[in-house]
Amino acid sequence: MTSSASPVSREACVARDSVDPLRGFRDRFIIPEGIIYLDGNSLGPMPRAAVGILNRTIEQEWGRDLIRSWNSAGWFDMPVRLGDRIGALIGATPGQTLVCDTTSINLYTAIHAAIGLRPDRDVVIAEDESFPTDLYIVEGAMKSVDRPMKRRLIGADGPSVQALLDRKVAVAVLSHVNYRTGELLDMAAITRQFHDAGALVVWDLCHSVGVVEIAFDLHEIDFAVGCTYKYLNGGPGSPAFIAVAKIHQSAAQHPLSGWWGHAAPFAFDRDFQPDPGIKRFLCGTQPIISMRGVDAALAAMEGAAVAALRQKSLALTELFIARVAALLPGLDIVTPRQPSLRGSQVGISFDRGYAVVQAMIERGVIGDFRAPDLMRFGFAPLYVRFQDVWDAAEILAGCINSEVWRDPRFNRQLDVT
C-alpha cells in the first residue's frame, strides 16, 4: 500500500476497517475494551479458544485420562504436528520443523550443528545489533566445539556481510527483522551470499514469523529458529521452534542427545542412536500444557494467508509512520520507510521515550521501550485496526506535546520495560 492510498482521516480509517478482508480475525482474540494493543511484537494477546483448549488439557487429558493422554490425546507427537503447521507459515515442507524448548536453546542447537557441518572453518558471523541473547548464545556455542572459534560482528568488525565474509566463515547468525529498528533483511540474497562462500546461515525469525512471507525451501535456508509468543500468540513463554533443512538432518549433530531425539525412544537402548530426521533435534519431555497454547494460537490464524497478513502489516506501519511524521515532524523514526526493508513494527528514538510509553499505556495504548531511548510499536494485522493506528499516533503526539515526562510517576522504572 502506498502512502497516497493511506487513509487521510479517522473516518477513512473506520471505512477501511469495514472492508478489511482480515477484520473477522480480531474477534478470535481477547482485546480488553479501551485498549489499543501495539505490543504483539513482544507478547501476542490470548486467542479466545485458548481458555477452552487449556481447560480441556488440564481437566480432561491430565485430570481424567492421566498418562493415557500421551497416546489418546497425541501429546507425544505434538512437537512434530505443531512444527509442520509453523513450517507452512515459513515455507517449509513437512518434516523440517519442530515446536520445542526455547528460542535460546534452539539457537544454541542450530549454531552448534552448523559449526559441526563445517569442520574446516573457524569463524562465526553475527550482528552487533542482534538481540543480546543471540550474541550470548553464539559465545556459548563457540566454546562448546572442539576447536577455537572466532566471532566477527557486522557493525563492529566490519560494516557489512561482504566486508567480513571469506572462506574461514562456518556460519552466520542473523535476525530476519531487527528487534529495535524493525529493519527487514533480504533473506534470499544474504543466504545466497553465504552459500556461495561455502558457509551456512542460522536465521532468527522471532520478529518475522506470522507477519512476513518466508520461503524456507525456495531460498534453501539451512536453519531457522523463532518464538511462538509474539505474532503467533502462543502465550507467555510458549515453546519455540526450530527448522532444519532436510539436506542437513542426517549429518547434523544435536549437542544435547536426549531420549526424545532417539530413533526409538521407548526401546530404552543404552547407547544413543539419533532419529534419522527432524526428531533428532528434540531433547527431553516437552511442556504439554504450553504446547496446547501454541495449538490454540495456530488455530486462531487458520484461514489467514501470510501474503494477506504482510500486505496489511505494511499498510498499518505506513499509516503510523505517515501520521507520526505529520504530527511530530522532528521525531526520529528509525524504522525504514521503504516497505521491502520493513518488518511489522515501528521504532522511534526519543530521549524521554520511557516516560512517553508509560503515559501512553495509561491512556490505553500499549507499546514497549528498549533502552536507551527506543519506543517500539508492533502492528499485528490479525487484530490491529486502521482506526487503532490513527488513534495511537494522536495519543503519542499528545503525550509528547504535553511533556508527560515532567510527571514523576511516568519515570518510575519497572523491572520489565
C-alpha positions in Angstrom: 0.0 0.0 0.0 1.5 3.4 -1.0 1.3 6.5 1.2 -1.1 8.1 -1.3 -3.6 5.2 -0.6 -3.3 5.7 3.2 -6.5 6.8 5.0 -6.4 10.6 5.4 -8.9 10.9 8.3 -10.1 8.8 11.2 -13.4 8.3 9.3 -11.4 6.9 6.4 -9.7 4.5 8.7 -13.0 3.3 10.0 -14.2 2.8 6.5 -11.0 0.9 5.6 -11.6 -1.4 8.6 -15.1 -2.2 7.4 -13.8 -3.7 4.2 -10.6 -5.2 5.6 -10.6 -8.9 4.5 -8.9 -9.8 7.8 -11.3 -7.9 10.0 -13.0 -11.1 11.3 -9.8 -12.4 12.9 -9.8 -9.7 15.6 -12.8 -11.4 17.2 -10.7 -14.6 17.6 -8.6 -12.7 20.3 -9.3 -11.2 23.7 -8.6 -7.5 23.4 -9.6 -5.6 26.5 -12.1 -2.8 26.0 -10.5 0.6 25.6 -7.0 -0.9 24.8 -5.0 -0.4 21.6 -2.6 -3.2 21.7 0.7 -2.4 19.8 3.0 -4.8 21.7 2.3 -8.0 19.7 5.9 -7.9 18.7 6.7 -8.8 22.4 3.6 -10.8 23.5 0.6 -11.5 21.5 -2.9 -11.5 23.1 -4.8 -14.6 24.1 -6.9 -16.4 21.5 -10.4 -16.8 22.7 -10.3 -20.5 22.1 -7.2 -20.9 24.3 -9.2 -21.0 27.6 -11.3 -23.9 26.5 -8.4 -25.8 25.0 -6.2 -25.4 28.0 -9.1 -26.3 30.4 -9.7 -29.4 28.4 -6.0 -30.3 28.6 -5.9 -29.8 32.3 -9.2 -31.2 33.4 -9.8 -34.0 30.9 -6.5 -35.0 29.4 -4.4 -34.6 32.5 -7.1 -34.7 35.2 -9.1 -37.8 34.0 -7.1 -39.6 31.3 -3.8 -39.2 33.0 -0.8 -40.9 31.4 -3.0 -42.4 28.7 -3.1 -38.9 27.1 0.4 -39.4 25.7 -1.3 -41.7 23.2 -5.0 -40.8 23.3 -4.6 -37.0 23.1 -1.5 -37.1 20.9 0.8 -35.5 23.4 3.9 -37.3 22.2 3.6 -36.2 18.6 2.8 -32.6 19.3 6.3 -31.2 18.5 6.1 -32.6 15.0 2.5 -31.8 14.3 2.7 -28.2 15.5 6.1 -27.9 13.8 4.6 -28.8 10.4 1.9 -26.1 10.9 4.6 -23.5 11.6 6.6 -24.9 8.7 3.7 -24.0 6.5 3.9 -20.4 7.7 7.6 -20.2 6.8 7.5 -22.1 3.5 9.0 -25.3 4.8 7.6 -28.7 3.6 6.7 -31.2 6.4 9.4 -32.9 8.3 11.7 -29.9 8.8 10.2 -28.0 11.7 9.7 -28.8 15.4 8.0 -26.9 18.2 10.1 -27.5 21.3 12.2 -25.9 24.0 13.1 -22.2 24.0 14.4 -19.9 21.2 17.8 -19.7 23.1 18.1 -23.5 23.3 17.1 -24.0 19.7 19.5 -21.3 18.6 22.4 -23.0 20.5 21.4 -26.3 18.9 21.4 -24.8 15.4 24.7 -23.0 15.8 26.4 -26.0 17.3 25.1 -28.2 14.5 26.1 -25.7 11.8 29.6 -25.4 13.1 29.9 -29.2 13.1 28.9 -29.3 9.4 31.8 -27.0 8.6 34.7 -28.6 10.5 37.5 -26.9 8.5 36.3 -23.4 9.3 36.6 -21.3 12.5 34.6 -18.1 12.2 31.0 -17.3 13.2 29.5 -14.0 11.9 26.7 -12.3 13.9 25.3 -8.8 14.1 26.5 -6.2 16.6 22.8 -5.1 17.0 21.4 -8.6 17.5 19.1 -9.2 20.4 21.6 -9.7 23.1 20.7 -13.3 23.9 21.7 -14.2 20.3 25.2 -12.9 21.0 25.4 -14.7 24.3 24.3 -18.0 22.7 26.9 -17.5 19.9 29.6 -17.2 22.6 28.4 -20.3 24.3 28.1 -22.4 21.1 31.6 -21.3 20.0 33.0 -22.6 23.3 31.2 -25.9 23.0 33.1 -27.2 20.0 36.5 -29.0 19.8 38.4 -26.2 18.1 39.0 -22.4 18.8 36.4 -20.3 17.1 36.4 -16.6 16.3 33.5 -14.2 16.2 33.0 -11.3 13.7 30.3 -8.8 14.3 28.6 -6.9 11.4 28.7 -3.2 12.5 31.7 -3.6 14.9 34.3 -5.6 13.0 33.1 -4.6 9.6 30.3 -2.6 8.0 28.7 -5.3 6.1 28.4 -9.0 5.2 30.7 -8.5 2.3 33.4 -7.0 4.5 33.5 -10.0 6.8 32.8 -13.0 4.6 35.6 -15.2 3.5 36.3 -19.0 3.2 37.0 -19.2 7.0 33.4 -18.5 7.9 31.5 -21.6 9.1 28.1 -20.0 9.9 26.3 -16.7 10.2 23.6 -16.0 12.8 21.3 -13.3 11.6 18.0 -11.7 12.6 15.4 -11.5 9.8 13.9 -8.4 11.4 16.0 -6.2 13.8 14.3 -6.2 17.2 15.0 -2.5 17.7 14.7 -0.8 14.3 12.3 -3.2 12.5 14.6 -3.4 9.5 14.0 -6.5 7.4 17.0 -8.2 5.8 16.9 -9.8 2.3 16.9 -13.4 3.3 17.3 -14.8 -0.2 20.2 -12.6 -1.2 22.1 -12.9 2.0 21.7 -16.7 2.2 22.9 -17.0 -1.4 26.0 -14.9 -0.5 26.9 -17.2 2.4 26.3 -20.3 0.3 28.5 -19.0 -2.5 31.3 -18.8 0.1 30.6 -22.3 1.4 29.1 -21.1 4.7 25.7 -21.8 6.4 23.2 -19.4 7.9 21.0 -19.6 11.0 18.1 -17.2 10.8 16.3 -15.8 13.8 12.7 -15.4 12.8 11.3 -14.2 16.1 10.1 -10.8 14.7 9.0 -12.0 11.3 7.2 -15.3 11.6 3.5 -14.8 11.1 3.7 -11.3 9.5 6.4 -11.6 6.8 6.5 -14.0 3.9 9.3 -16.5 4.3 10.4 -19.1 1.7 12.4 -21.7 3.7 12.6 -24.3 0.9 12.7 -21.9 -2.1 15.6 -19.9 -0.7 17.4 -23.0 0.6 17.5 -21.9 4.2 19.8 -24.1 6.4 18.5 -23.5 9.9 15.8 -21.2 11.4 14.6 -20.6 14.9 11.9 -18.5 16.4 9.5 -17.9 19.3 5.7 -18.5 19.2 4.6 -15.9 21.7 4.9 -12.8 19.6 3.0 -12.6 16.3 2.0 -16.3 16.7 0.2 -15.5 20.0 1.1 -18.8 21.8 1.2 -17.3 25.3 3.9 -16.1 27.7 7.0 -18.3 27.4 5.3 -20.7 25.0 7.7 -23.2 23.3 9.8 -22.1 20.4 10.5 -23.7 17.1 13.5 -24.9 15.1 13.6 -25.7 11.4 16.4 -27.7 9.8 16.7 -28.3 6.1 16.3 -32.0 5.1 19.7 -31.8 3.3 21.4 -31.3 6.7 19.4 -33.5 9.0 21.2 -36.8 8.7 24.7 -35.2 9.3 23.8 -32.5 11.9 24.6 -33.3 15.5 22.4 -32.2 18.4 24.6 -31.2 21.3 22.0 -32.5 23.8 21.3 -36.1 22.9 18.2 -36.6 24.9 15.8 -39.5 24.7 13.1 -37.8 22.6 15.7 -37.4 19.9 16.5 -41.1 19.9 15.5 -43.2 16.8 13.5 -45.5 19.1 12.9 -43.7 22.4 10.9 -46.5 24.0 13.4 -49.2 23.2 15.4 -47.8 26.1 18.7 -48.6 24.5 21.8 -47.9 26.5 23.5 -46.0 23.6 22.2 -43.1 21.7 21.1 -43.5 18.1 19.7 -40.3 16.7 16.4 -40.2 14.8 17.2 -40.1 11.1 15.1 -37.0 10.5 13.9 -33.8 12.2 13.1 -35.5 15.5 16.8 -35.8 16.3 16.6 -32.2 17.3 14.3 -33.0 20.2 15.9 -33.5 23.6 13.6 -34.1 26.6 10.0 -34.1 27.6 8.2 -31.1 26.3 5.8 -28.8 28.2 2.5 -30.1 27.0 0.2 -27.5 28.6 2.2 -24.7 27.0 2.2 -26.7 23.7 -1.6 -26.6 23.8 -1.3 -22.8 23.9 0.6 -22.9 20.6 -2.1 -25.3 19.2 -4.8 -22.8 20.1 -2.8 -19.9 18.6 -2.2 -21.6 15.3 -5.9 -22.5 15.1 -6.7 -18.8 15.5 -4.6 -18.0 12.4 -6.2 -20.6 10.2 -7.6 -19.0 7.0 -5.2 -16.1 7.1 -2.7 -16.2 4.2 0.7 -14.9 5.1 0.7 -12.7 1.9 -2.5 -11.0 3.2 -1.0 -10.5 6.6 2.1 -9.0 5.1 0.0 -6.6 2.9 -2.0 -5.3 5.8 1.1 -5.1 8.0 2.8 -2.8 5.6 -0.3 -0.7 5.3 -0.6 -0.3 9.1 3.1 0.6 9.6 2.9 3.0 6.7 -0.1 4.8 8.1 1.6 5.1 11.5 4.8 6.4 10.1 2.9 8.9 7.9 0.7 10.1 10.8 3.6 10.4 13.3 5.7 12.3 10.7 2.8 14.7 10.1 2.0 15.3 13.8 5.6 15.3 15.1 7.9 16.2 12.2 11.0 16.4 14.3 10.7 12.9 15.8 13.3 10.3 14.8 11.6 7.3 13.2 14.4 4.7 12.9 12.4 2.1 11.0 13.0 2.1 7.2 10.4 3.9 5.2 10.9 1.6 2.2 8.3 -1.2 2.6 10.7 -4.0 1.4 13.1 -3.1 4.2 10.5 -3.0 7.0 9.1 -5.7 9.2 5.8 -5.2 11.2 7.0 -2.8 13.9 8.0 0.9 14.1 10.8 2.1 16.3 11.0 5.8 17.4 14.1 7.2 19.1 13.3 9.8 21.8 15.4 10.6 24.8 12.2 10.7 27.0 10.8 7.7 25.4 10.4 5.6 28.5 8.1 8.1 30.2 6.1 8.6 26.9 5.5 4.9 26.6 4.3 4.7 30.2 2.0 7.7 29.7 0.6 6.1 26.5 -0.1 2.9 28.4 -2.1 4.9 31.0 -4.1 6.3 28.0 -4.8 2.9 26.6 -2.1 2.4 24.0 0.3 -0.4 24.9 3.7 -0.4 23.3 7.1 -1.0 24.9 10.5 0.5 25.4 14.1 -0.6 24.8 17.0 1.2 26.4 18.4 3.7 26.0 15.8 5.6 24.0 13.7 3.5 21.7 9.9 3.4 21.7 8.6 0.3 19.9 5.1 -0.3 18.4 4.1 -3.6 16.8 1.3 -3.9 14.3 -0.2 -7.3 14.2 -2.5 -7.5 11.3 -4.8 -10.2 12.8 -6.2 -7.8 15.3 -4.9 -4.2 14.9 -7.3 -1.9 13.0 -6.5 1.2 11.0 -8.5 3.3 13.4 -6.3 2.0 16.2 -3.2 3.2 14.3 -4.8 6.7 13.8 -5.7 7.0 17.5 -2.3 5.7 18.7 -0.5 8.4 16.6 -2.8 11.1 18.1 -2.1 9.8 21.6 1.6 9.7 21.0 1.6 13.3 19.8 -0.5 14.3 22.8 1.9 12.8 25.3 5.0 14.4 23.7 3.4 17.8 23.2 2.2 17.9 26.8 5.7 16.8 28.0 4.4 13.9 30.1 7.9 13.1 31.4 7.6 16.0 33.8 5.2 13.8 35.8 7.4 11.6 38.2 5.1 8.6 38.0 5.9 8.1 34.3 9.6 8.0 35.1 9.4 5.2 37.7 11.4 2.3 36.3 9.7 -1.0 36.1 11.5 -4.3 36.1 10.2 -5.2 32.6 10.1 -2.4 30.0 
